[in-house]
């Protein structure tokens, strides 16, 4: 799993059958200090995350398991909204708004 921050949304007027009930989010991975790192990517939202939320994301085959339908073409799925994250005794700000 990865920790990421929601930086945007994707609107798709047509989605593959089985995905129509899910939002698509644009996520940016965060490092141990909560700073953005790496490339942004798309994920299916299974929990109702909002802009700037810190989320836990699963990728690969486990992402399809999160949706309950292993035939869906999903590479990443948001599986949790993080209220508090502490790494090496330092709390990461989960409430920061992205500019």
C-alpha positions, 0 to 999 in steps of 0.5 A, a space after each residue: 500500500 501507499 500513502 497519497 494525497 488527493 489532488 484532483 478528480 477525473 470526470 468520465 462520461 463513459 466508464 466500463 460497466 462495473 465502474 460507473 458507481 465509482 469516482 476517479 481520483 488523481 493522487 500524489 504519493 507522499 513521503 515520510 514527512 508528508 511532502 509530495 513525491 513521485 508521479 501523480 496517478 489515477 485511482 478508483 475511490 472506494 471510500 468517498 475521499 475528498 480533495 486534499 485527504 490523505 489516503 491509503 491506496 492499494 495497487 495491482 491485483 489487490 486493487 481489483 479485490 477492493 472492488 469485489 470484481 476481479 474482472 474490472 481493469 483497475 490498477 489502483 484503489 483508495 481503500 482508506 481515508 487517513 485521519 492521523 498518520 505518525 511516522 518515526 514519532 512525527 505526525 503527518 498533517 492530514 488536513 493540509 489543503 493543496 494549493 
